[in-house]
Amino acid sequence: MQVDSPAAAVEQLKNASGEIDESLYSRQLYVLGHEAMKRMGSSDVLVAGLRGLGVEIAKNIALAGVKSLTLYDPRPAALADLSSQFFLHPDDVGKPRAKVTVPRVSELNPYTPVREFAGNDLTSDLSQLEQFKVVVLTDTPLKDQIVIADYCHEKKIFIVIADTFGLFGSIFTDFGDEFIVVDPNGENVTSGIVADIDSDGLVSALDETRHGLEDGDWVTFSEVKGMKGLNGCEARQIEVKGPYTFSIGDVSGLGQYTGGGQYHQVKKPKTLKFQPLSQQLKNPEFLVSDFAKFDRPQQLHVGIQALHAFADKNDGAFPRSHNDADASEVFKLAQEIAGQGEDKVEFDDKLIKELSYQARGDLSPMAAFFGGMAAQEVLKSVSGKFHPIVQWLYFDSLESLPALTTRSEEQCKPISSRYDGQIAVFGKDYQEKLGNVKEFLVGAGAIGCEMLKNWAMMGLGAGPKGKIWVTDNDSIEKSNLNRQFLFRANDVGRLKSDCAAKAVQAMNPDLEGHIITLQDKVGPDTEHIFNETFWEGLDAVTNALDNVEARTYVDRRCVFFRKPLLDSGTLGTKGNTQVVIPFITESYSSSQDPPERSFPMCTLRSFPNKIEHTIAWAREMFDTLFVKGPEIVNLYLTTPNYLGATLKQSGNEKQTLETLRDYLVTEKPLTYDDCIIWARQQFEKNYNNAIQQLLYNFPKDSTTGSGQPFWSGPKRAPDALKFDPSNPTHFSFVEAAANLHAFNYGINPKGVTKEHYLEVLNDMIIPDFRPDPSVKIQANDSDPDPNATGAAALDDNDILNKLAQSLPNPKSLAGFKLEPIEFEKDDDTNYHIDFITAASNLRAANYKIEQADRHKTKFIAGKIIPAIATTTALVTGLVNLELYKILDGKTDIEQYKNGFINLALPFFGFSEPIASPKGKYVGHGGSEVAIDKLWDRFELEDVILEEFIGHFESKGLNIQMVSSGVSLLYASFYPPAKLKDRMGLS
């Protein structure tokens, strides 16, 4: 989709069904969907307050693609703003925040125009706010918050208020008296096959398949036999009776269930009622963010009001950092706000004191955490997608405070540094420690960009002895721009690590000369680069990876070199963080994710019953036709004696010979017309002939050995398709298949019109198909496959010889080769996803399965990981709150937290990491020695075998065997003569 201006882009995004720029928004679309995106694309948003938190919110909203974003903050930028405001440069100090921030936020997304608020002070004329759908307030006095928020409630303008004070933060939402949540949880609806429905309305899932439903869910039915009144009925609310059964209530008058049927979950909208801020200050409703701090929200609710009361008395200034006199005044104000009698809020004076100490603190990780959350609340308000926070959420990370460095008023006072916002919380000694850290970042994608931004604001590695290594072998694609905010459109095609490093050095010039960029994967093949010297020189490692294999490798190296590791990941609105500390916690590899779900081959070949089956089948078809086939041909043409030694070892000799015959003889195209003919033949082969053969083997009225209908339960009886060139899916299949076949053979299809396709197709004669009685089809996964590899051994040698003799001699095709296709899901012009979509939907039409659009097909076939900027920002904020702890050298496992979040619900869960497994060994005399099973090891260098065995004997351990690889170096049962020869080995 091409646009002439940001305004034109916004109009296309807002109005055109299906014309959202999927190349930019692809990952976000899989989370939010087209309808939510279009609602967002028609919404105007105002963000007031442009310190770190405000600009973090603005950044995430701009990336999401709202209609327009307006920024307000006329106050001059201060040097301390550079602690978290990543769009400010040192020479912007003293200039109006909005004026210098707007052009930089504008660069993030051409589809979202960004402008400076043109009106007066927000409270001087509240009617100015009526042009916006949502108003976001940060860094705003409480008295102004109340005036603005109550007005917005009256005018049905959504309001989000967020603030951070050092390691403390809060968020408030008000979406009006009657807010409708279209999709409360964002999960895909489930469906399944019915095995039985009894007279009491108890529904059983087929073959004890877990139904995945919860109490209160709603379902509809289709294809039910007997109880036909259930088909297409109003959604029924269910009561779960077990993992495989649920009740739908009264089914009297619907007849008796006789078979078949599917249930389909239906999402019902939910209506919420919000109260205005003035009421919620007195009677707050909290969402608990950390159940280990269950009593904290009420205390912080009072404490933050006390901070605002203090500022009102002191010309808008919050308490001085670590100042006891100011803290005492805040405590007194908190006591007054807390009330009297039974309604009095009890709070910890140490907590309020710490809140006062940190009131002037401004931390990038806290801005990232609340900025991701607040931006997601804005998107919820305008889209109706996901459940909002109702109505307050408080969070703190006091565990991140340093224990090994002294904090005092002298330590925490401003020193005219860009890090003053962070020094106000941790002190200047800890800031110096941060600057001299040596950190390794593995990956510079979405999480990597956010991580580097946080580190630039924190000053991590920016000191005289500090260093950051970042490696990523990937280059920037257009789809990255929607969430990897360090990159711009002119960076597409460049290396991520280089561009990311350059961007954060512009944010913080102190980092110049302190970031080393690499373009190498971290793995066994690069251990000469990431060698022992490299690993030993690190203080900590942070993963920003998107695959388990790479994560586990980095984890193993961290365990070997005993380096702390921070790992995190996101999946749409879900995110997790994990802390790995030597000798304290288990490692990343100590636990495993469940294996990736796969489908039985018998189901994919002959008996699909859901669209995921047909997409998997189409993906395999793509590989077979356009990847594996051409690769086999090229091996035949380039491998000496391929038909002799190599082919016989493959175990599927006949199939390979038939493939070579087809690609080199019978189906080899000379012109693009031949490719069109081939594509039409593939349609006939897969969607007509194969189905006729299947129904010949298993007629629709056939029964099993027990007398039950064969076509029942998960088996859906198919129908053959008759080719219709006027059907868009039929034509799309031929067009995509022909283009891909032509690519394999280097044939240029340029200039071929639809009319020409139709002419070629009209001239074709398709012979009638007659089923082959000798063909055998596997009926169940538990049955032996009659066409398995072993069956090839039974093929007549004469047939194999004739096939081999029909092939051209490789020497006669010198210089000829095919071009296998490398699957690329993100190029909308290469016909890859077009082919898979058409192939899948045609098979779905065979089996009367609900078809999927191109977007859903691309998501499943491409195994795309859905991602949004808000979750990424929040998760990296949590990671860096843990990094503060690691770099302080904390050894108490209770101070660390693994995080689990789901912004859609919203849910926040924190748990103490699992301790590393401990053990012991018993030496001579029964003495016990404690060991850490994961982190402990015995280390010896340059010793002979006798010294090696003696070392362990000195520790009370008797060695029975010593091996290296497959070689047995020592065994206690070896004869003395052999032992004597071995003991001197080194």
N, C-alpha and C positions, 0 to 999 in steps of 0.2 A: 504494500500500500504506500503510495507516494503522496506527500503533502507539500504544499507551498509555504506554509507558515504554521507556527504553533496554534494559532486560532483555528485554522482549517483542520489541523490534526485533531484538535479537541472535538470539533463538530463531527468528524468521521468516527471518532471513538464513541461519542455520545449517541449518535443516531443510527449508525449502520449496523444492522444485525449481522453478526458473523464477520464484520470487517475490522474488528479490533486487531491491532497490529500484533499478531501472535508471535512474530519473530522477536519482538521486544518483551511482550508480556507473557510468554509461553509458560514459564514456571508459576507465575502468579495466577494465571487462569485456571490451572489445575487445582488451586486452593480455593479460589473465590467463585469461579464460574462466570459465564458471559453476563448473566442477568445482574449479578452483584457488581460486576465491572462497569456495566452501563449505568447503573444507578450512581456509582461513584463518579463516573464521567460526566454527570449532570449536576454535581454539587460544588458549591463555592465554600471555601474554608478560610477562616482567619486564625492566625497564630500570633498571639501577643506575648512579648518577652523573648529576647533572642540571645540569652546566654547559652550555655552548653545544652541544657535540657530543651529549650525552645527550638534551637536550630536542629537538634536531633529529631524532634517531632516533625519539624518542617521538612527535613530531608526525607524521612520515611513516607510522609504524605505525598510529597512530590513524586517520588519513585512509583507510588501506587497508581497515580493517574487520575486525580480528581479534575473537575472542570477548570477550576482556578484556585490559586493559593495566594493569599494576601498576608503580608508580614507587617507587624507593628512593633516598633521599639525605637522611639526617638532619642533615647538616652545615649550619651557618648560611651564608646567602648573603653573599658578599663584594661590595664595590663593584666590583671588577674583573670579577666575573661578568657585569656589564652590557655588557661588550665583545662578548658573543656570546649570552647567555641572554635571548632575546627575550620570554620570558614573565615575566621579573622586572621589577618596577618599583622605582624608587629607594627607596621606603619599605618594600620587602621586605628590604633589607639587614639582616642579623642574624637573620632568621627562618629556620627550617628550609626548605631548598630544596624538598623534596617537598611539604610542607604548602601552600606558596603556589603551587606549579606544578600540582598535580593538578587543582584546579578549572578552571584555564585550558585545560589540555589536554582536559578533559572537554567543553568547548564545541565541539570540532572535529567530533565525529561522534556523534550520538545512538545509533548502532548499536554503538559500542564503549565500554562502561563503563570508566572510569578510576578507580583507587583507589590509596591510599597503602599501601605494604607494611606489614602489621600485625605482622610478626614481629620477632625480635631482629636483632642484627648478622648479616649473611649467613653469616659463617664460624663463628658460635657454635653454630648448629644447622643443619647442611647439609640435613637432611631437609625443612626448610621449602621447599626449592627444588623438591621433587618434584611440587608442584601446577602447575608451569609446563611448557609444551612447549618454550619457548625462554628462555634467560637471556642478557641483553646486559649487558656490563660496560664502563663508561667511567670514567675518572678513578679507577681502582682500583689500589692497590699491587700490584706484580707477585707478591709472595708470596701475596696473597689471590687473585689471578687463578689461580695454579697450583692452590691448594687447591680453589677453586670449580669450575674447568674440569675437573680430573681427576675430581671427584665427578660432575659432570654427564655426562662421558663414560661412566662406569661405570653410571649410572642411565638412560642413553639420553635425556638431555635435550640438546637442541641448544644450542650456545654460540657467541656472537659477541662478540669483544673488539675495541674500537676506541679509539684515543687520538690526540690531536693535540698537538704541541708547536711553537707558532708556525707556521712554514711547513713543518713536517714532520708526517707522520701515518702510522698503520699500522692494519691490520685483520687479525684472525685468526678463522678459522672452524673448528668441529669439529662435524660432523653425524653422528658415530658410526661404528661398524665397517662398517655396511652401509646406505648411504644411496642410495635409488633416485630418480634424476632421471627424471621422467615425460616431460618435454619439454626436451631439452638446449638448444635454440636459440630456441624461440618463433616460428620462421618458419612461415608457412602451408605445408601440404603441397602439393606440385605434382602435376599430372596432365596427361596429354596423349593424343593420338590416335596409335595405332600405324600406321605405313606398311608395315612388313615385319618379320618375324622369320625369320632364315635357320636353316639346319640346325645351325649352331654356337652358336645362342642369341644372335646379334647382333640387337638391336632398333633399328629406325630410326624416328625421329619423323616425323610427317607433314609434307610440304612443307618440309623442312629447318627445322622449328621447334625452337629450342633446348629441350632437355629440362629444363635447370635442375637436374639431379641431380649428386651428388658421389660419389666412390668410397666404398663402404661403406654407401651408402643402401640401403633396402629398398623393394621394390615388389610390388604384386599386380596382377592383370589382370582385365578383364571384357570381355564381348562379342567375344572373339577367335574367329574362325572357323577351322576346321581343327585347330589346337592347342587343342582345347576343354579339355584337362587343365589349362591355365593359368588358366582362369576360376575365380575363388574359391579358388585354391591358397594354400598357406602362403606368406608373404612371402619373396621371393628377394632376396638381397644382390647388388648390381650392381657392375660395374667399368666406369667411364666410358672409352669408346674415342674420344670426340670430342664436340663440342658438340651433335651431332644423333644420336649413337648411343651405346648402352651394351650390355654383355653381361650376360645372366642365367645363363650357364653351360650345363650339360648340359640339352638338351631332347629327348634321344633317347627314343623310345617315346611321344612326345606327338602324333605325326602331323605333317602338313605344313601350314604356315600358308597359308591361302587368302584371308584378308582381314579387315578390321575390327579392332576391339579398342581398348581404352584401358588405359593404365598409371596406377597410383595409388601415390604415395609413401606409405610407412607409417613412422611414427616408432616406434623401439624404445626402451624404457627403458634407462637406463644406471646401473650400480651403482658407487658410489664408496666407498672406504675411507679414513676419517680417523683420524689419530693424536691422542692427548691432548696438551695443551699442554706438559706436562713433557717429552715426547719431542720435540715439534716445536721447542722452544727449542734443543735440542742438534743436531738434524738437520732444519733447516727446509726446507719446500718452498715456493718462491716463485712468484707470478704477477707478471710484470714489467709495470709500469704505464707505463714510458717507456723505450723501447729505446735512446734516446740516453744513458741513465744505467744501462746494463746491470749495472754493478758496484755500484750504489748500495744495493740491497736488503740484501745481506749486511753491508755496513758499518753501515747503520741498524739492522739486527737486533742487532748488538753494541752500538751506541751507545745505543739506547733502554734496553737492559738495564743499561747503565752509569748512565743517568739514575736508574733505579729503585734501583740499588745506592747511589748518592749519597744519594737521599732516605731510604733505610733508615738511613743513618749520621747523618742530620741531621733527625731527628724528622719525617720525611715531607715536608720542604721540598726542592723542586728547586733547582738552581743559580740564583744571582742573575743578573739580566739583564746580559749583556755584562760579566760579572765574570771576569777572567782567572784569578784564583786558583781559583775554582770550576771553571772550564773545564779547568785543569790537572789537578785532582783527577778529573774525569770522564774525561779522557784516560787517566790511569793505570788507572782501573777498567776502561776499555774494553780496554786492553792485557792485563789479567789475564783478562778474559772471552774475548778473541780466541784464547787457547790458544797452544800452542807447536808447533814442528816443522812437518811437512807440512800439518797441519790448521789452522795458524794463519791467521786472517783478516787480510788486509792492508787497511788503511784509511788514508784521507787525514786527517791530523791537523787540517787546516783544516775539514773537514766535521764532525768530532766537536766541534771548538771552537765552530762555528756552532750545532750542535745544543744544546750547553750554554748558549750565549748566549740561545737562544730558548725554553728549557724552560718558562719561566713565561708564555710568550706564549699568547694565546687569541684566535684570529682567526675572525670569522664566516664568511668564504669557505671556510676549511679545514673548519670545522664543517659547512657546507652540503655540501661535496664528500664528506666521509667519512660524514656523516649520511644522505645519499641512498644511498650505496653500502651502508652497514651495514644500513639498514632494508630494502633490497632483498634482502640476504642472509637476513635474518629471514624475509621473505616466501617466499623460495626454500625455506627449511628446512621450513616448515609446509605448503607447497603442492606441493612437488616440481616446480615449474615453473621452468625455466631452470637453467643450470649454475652451481653455486656457485664461489666462490673457493677454491682448494685450495693451501695453507691460509693463506699469508701474502701480504699486499700492502702494499708501502711506496710512499710518494709524497712528493715535496717540490717546492716551487716557489721555490727560492732565487733564481731570476731576478727574482722580485718585490721583492727587497730594493732599497731606494733607493740610487742612486749619487750623486745630487746633493745629498743632505742627510747630515750627519754623524751617525754612530751611535757612541755611547760609553756607558759605564756611567752617566754623569751624564745623558745624553740619554734613556736607556731605563729609568731608575729610576721607581718608582711616584710619582705626584704627587697621589694621592687623587682620581683622575678615573675616571669610568665607562669611559674608554678605556684604562685602565692595561694591560689584556691586549694591546692593539694597540701601545701605546707601548713595551711590553717588547720588541717586535720591530723597530719602525720608528723609534722615538724621537719626542720631543715636537715637534720642528720639523716632521717629516713629518706628524704628526697635525694640526698647525695648517694645513698646506697642504691636507690633505683637507677640513678644515672650511670652507675658503674657495672650494671648487670650485663652479662653475656647470654643472650637469648637466641634460640633457634626456632623459627616459624616454618612449619612444613605445610606449604600450600598458600596461595595468594588469591584464592577465589572469594566467594561471598564472606565466609567467616574470616578468611585471611585479611581482606580489606578492612573489615571492621576492627580486627585485632590491631592492625598496624595503626589505624586512626587513634584508637585508645592509647596505644603505646606512645605515639607522638605527643598526645596531650599530657600523658603522665611523665614524659621525659625519660622513658625507659631506654637505657643504653645510650643516652645522649651525653653522658659524662666523659671525662678524659680517658677512662679505662673501659667504657661501655661499648658494646657491639651487638648488632642484630644481624643474624643470617636469615635470609628468606629464600626458599627455593620453590619453583613451580615450573614444570615443563610445558604448561599449556599456554595457548595464545587466546586473546580476547575475542569473543563472539558477540554479535549484537544482542542475543538473549541474555548475556551477562549484565548488560547495562541497567537492567531493571532492579538489580539488587547488589551489584558489586560497584558501589558508588564512587570508588576512586577512579573509575574508568569513564572516558567520554567517547563519543561517536568516532572521533578521529584516531582513537586508540585501537579500533577493531583490527585484528590481525597481528598486533604487537604482543610481545611476551608479557604475561601478567606480572611476574616478579619485578621486572624493570619499571613498568608503568606505575605499579603500586608504590614502589620505593620512591620514585620521583615525586609522586603526589604527596606523600606524607612528609617528605623533606621540604616541600613548599609550605606545608602546614606548620612545620617546626624546623626552621633552619638549623637548630642545634643538632639535628640528626645528620646533617651533611658530613660525609666521611665516616659515618658510624653504621651504615647499612650496607651489607654485602649481598648482592643478588646472585642467585644461581638458577640454572634452568635444567636441573637434573632431578630425576626421581630418586627418592631415598629408598634403596633396596640393595639386594645382594650384588647387583651389577655395578653399583657406584660406591662400594666400600673403599675403593682407592681414593675417592674424593672425600667422603664422610668417614675418615679413618679414625684410628685410636686417638691421635693428637687432637683432631677436631672435637670428638665427643668429650674427651677429658677436659677440654677448655671451656665447656658450657656450664652455666649455672642452672638453666632450666630449659625445657622443650615444650612447645605448644603445637598441637596438631590442628590443622585446618583442612582436613581431608574429607573426601566424600565416598571412600570405599573402605571396607573392613580389612582387606588384605594389606593395604598400605599402613593402616592404623596399627595392626598387630605387629608388623615389622618394626615400626618406630618404637612401639612398646617394648619389644624384645631388646632392642638396642639400649633403651633407657634402663631396663632392668640390668643388662650386662654391665653398663657403665655407671649404674646407680645414680641416675639423674631423675629429678622430679618431672612429671609429665602432666600436662593439662589437655584433656580431650573434650570435644563437644561435637554436637551434630544437630541438625534440624530436619524436620519432615513436615512441611506446611506450617501449621500453627503449633506444632509440637517441637520441643527441644530438650536436650539433656546436656549435662556437664558432668565430668568425672575427674577427680583428683587422684593422682598416683604419686605417693611419697615413699622414697626408699626406706625400708625397714619399718614402715608405719602402716601402709595400706596394701591391699592386693593390687595387681596390675590390671591394665585394660584387658589383657588376654585371659585373666583368671575366670572370666565368665564369657559366654557365647550367646549370640543372638540365635533364635530358631532358624533352621535352614529355610531357604527361599522356597515358596510353594511351587510345586510342579503338577502337571496334569498327566494322568495315565495315557500312554500312547494309543491304546485301543479307543479311548474316548475321543481323542483328537482325530484319529483316522476315520472313524465311522459313526460315532455316537455323541456328537457334541450336544449340549443342552443349554449353554449360556454363551454370551458374546465373547467372554474371555477365551473360551475354547476355540472359537473360529478365528480370533485374532492371532492366537498362538499358532494355529494351523497355517494361516496366511503368512506369518513371519517365517515359518519353516519353509513354506513354498518359495518365498522370496530367496532364501539362502540356497535352496536346492537348484532353482532355475538360473539364478544370476551370479551366484558366488561359487558354490561347490562344483557345479558342472564345468564352468570355464576353468577352474583350478585343476580339475582332473585332466582336461584337454591339454593344458600347458605342461603338466607333468608328463603326459604321454609324449608330447613333442620334444621335451628337453631331457628326459631321463633315459639313459642307455638301458636297453633290455627291460623296458617298463612292463611289457606283456609277459616277460619271463619271471624274474625274481620278485619285483616290487608288487605287481598285481596279485600274484598268488598269495602273498602275505596279507592282503587286505581282507580276505574272507568273503568278499561279495563280488566275485569275479564277473558273473553274468550281468549284474546291475551296472558295473563299471563299463563293461564292453558295450552295453546298450547305450549308455550315456555318450561314450565316444562315437558310436555310430550315429546317434541323433545329431550331435553337435558338429560332426565333421562330414557327414554324408547326407542323411535323409532330411535333416531340418536346417542345413546350413544356408543362410540367406545370402543372396547376391545383391538384392535391392531392398529399399525400405518397404516396398509392397510385400516382399516375402516376409518381412517382420510382422506386418499387419495380419497376413494369412496365418502365420504361426500363432500369434496372439489369439486369433479367433478359434484356432484349433485347441488351444489350451483351455479356453472357455468350455468348449464342447466336451473335452476330455474330463474336466474336473467337476462340472456342474450339471452335466447331462449323463454322459456315459457311465461315470463312476457311480452315480446315484442309481441308475437303472441296474447296474451290476449288483449293487448292494441289495436292492429290492428283489432281484432275482434270487439271490442267496437267502434272503430273509423277507419273504412276502409280508405285506401288512397284516395278513390274517394268520401268520405263523405263530406257533406256541412253543414254549420251552418243554423240557422233559417232564416237568411237573404239571404240565397242562395250563400254565399261566400264559397270557399273551406275551409274545416276545417284545413287541413294541409297547412297553409300559414302564413306569418309574422314570429312571433317568434317560431311557432310550426313546427318542422322538422320531417317529417315522418321517422320512424325508420325501420330497417330491423333486423330480428332475426339472431343471429350468430350460425354457425355450428361448434362444437368443433373440433379443429385440433391440436393434440399434437405436431406437428412440428412447429406450430406458437409460437414464443418465449413468446408472451404476454399471450396466452392461457395457456401454460405450467407454466409460472411464477405465474399465478393466482392460479392454483391447488397446486403448490409447497408451496407458501406462506400460503394459506388458510389451507392446511393440517398441516403445522408446527404450526400454531397458534392454531388450534383446538386441536392438540396434547398437546400443552402447557397447555391449559385449563384443560385437564384431566390427566396431569402428565405422559404422554406417551413419551418415549425417541425415537426420530427419527434418532438417530445417526447411520451413516453407510449406510443409504438408498441411493442408486444410482439412476441416471436418468433412467437407464435401468429397474430398478425395478418399478419405477413410471409407465413407459410405459407398462410393463407387466400387472400391476393391471388395468390400464385404458383400455387396450385392452380386458380384460376379462369381462368388465362391459357391461351390457345390459341396454340401456336407453330407457324407453318406450316412444312411441309417445305422444305428448301433444294434448289434445283436449280442446279448450276454454270453459269456464264455462259461460253459459248465465246469471247466477245469479250475476255475479261479476259486481260491479258498480265502475266507475272511474271518479273522479272529472275532469271536462273539463276545468274549469277556476278558478282562485283564488277567483273570486267574487261569485262563486257558493258555496252552502253549501256542505261540505264534506260528501258524503254518508257513509264513513267509520269512521266518527268521534266518539268520546268516547260515546256520547249519544246513538249511534246505538247499543251499547252493551246491553243496557237495553231491547232491543227487542229480544235478543237471547233466544231461547227456553231453559227453565230450564233443560229439559232432556239432551240437548247437554252438558250443563255446568256440570251437575251431572256425565255424562258418562266420560267426560274429567277428572274430579276430581277423579273418581273411578279408572281410568287407571293409576294413579300415585302410585308409591311405597310409603309405609308408611315411614316417616322420620326415625322412630326408626330402621327400617330394614337397613338403610344406615348409621348407627352410625359410625363416624370417616371419612365418605366420604365427600369430598367437592371439588368444582372446584376452579381453580386459575384464577380469572379475570386478564386480561392483563392491565398493566399500560402503556399507550401510551408513547413511547420514540422515538423521531424523530432522535436523533443524534447517535444511535447505528445502524450501517450498517449491523449488523449480526442478528438482531432480527426479520426480515421479516415484520416489521410494515409498513415502507414506501414502501417496495416491494409489499405488498398486496394492499395498497391504490393506488399505481401507476398502477398496472395491472387492478384492479377493475375499476378505472376511465377510463383508455384507452379502455377497452372493451366496456364500456358504450358509450364512444366517438365513437367507431367503429359502434355501433348500430345506432347512429344518424348522422354519417358522419361528425363529428366534428374533427378538427385538434387536434391530440393527443399531450400530454406533456411528456417530459422526466422526469426521476426520480428526477432530480435536481429541476425543476420547481414545480413538484408535492409536493416535500418535503417542499418547500418554502411556498406554499399556504396552504397545509394541516396542517403543523406545525405552521402556523401563525408566521413565523420567522421574526424578526425585522432585516433588513439588517444593517450591521455596518462595518465601516472601521476605522482604527486607526487615519487617518489624520483628519477626522471630529471631532473625540473625543478629540484629542489634541487641536485643534483650539477652540472648545467650552469651554473646561476647562480653556483655557487661558482667554477667555472673562469673564468667571465667576469670576476668581480671580482678574481681573481688577476692577470688581464691589465690590469684597470683600475688597479691599483697601479702597474704599469709605465708606463702611459700618463701618469698624473698626475705621475710622477717625471720625465717627459720623456725617456725612453730613446730613443735613435736607432739603436741596433744591432739590426738585424732578427733576428739570432740569439737575442736575448733574448726575443722574442715567440713565442707558440705558438698555432696553431690546433688545436683538439681534436676528436677523433672517438671516441665511446664507444658501447658496446653492453653494457648491464648483463646482458643475457640470456646472453652467451657465457662469461664476461665478457671484453670487449676494451677496451683503452685505447690510443689512438693519438694521438701529438702530432707536429706537423710545423711547420717554420719557414714563416711566410707567404711567398707568392710576391711577389717584389720588383716594384715598379711598373716598367712598361716604360720603358726609356731610349732616347734617340735623339739625333740631332744635325742641325743644318742647316749648309749651307755658304754663307757670305756672300761679298762681293766679295773678290777676291784669294785665294780658296780657303781662307779661315779657317773653322775649324769651331767651332761653339758647341753645347755639350751641353744637352739639354733632357730634362725628364721628360714623357713623352707624355701621362700622365694628369693630373698635378697642375699643370704649368706652363701659363702663358697670358700673352698680351700684354694689358695693361689701359690704356685711354685714356679720358679723360672730356672731354666738351664741346669736341670739336675739329671743324674743318671737314674736308671730304674731302681737300683738298690736304695738310693737316697730318697726316691719318691715313696717307696714302700715303708722305709724307716720313718719318714715324716708322719705318716698316719699311725704307725705303731706307737710313736711317742705321744700321740693324742689318745691312745687307748683303743685304737681301731685295728682290727686284723683284716688285711686285704686278701680276698680269695681270688679275684681275677682283675686283670687290667687289660683293656682293649682300646684300640684306636681304629675307628671305622669298622671294617670287617676283619681286622687283624687282631688275634689274641696275643698280647705281648707277654703276659704273665698269668700263670695259674698255680695255685698252691699244690696241685697234684702233679706238677711237672717233676720228672726225676732230677736228682741233684746235679747231674752233669749238664742237663739242659738249662737249669736255673743259673748255673755258674756262667754259662755263655751269655745268658740274657741280662744278668744284673749290671753289666757295664754299659748297656745301651743307654743312649741319651735321647 
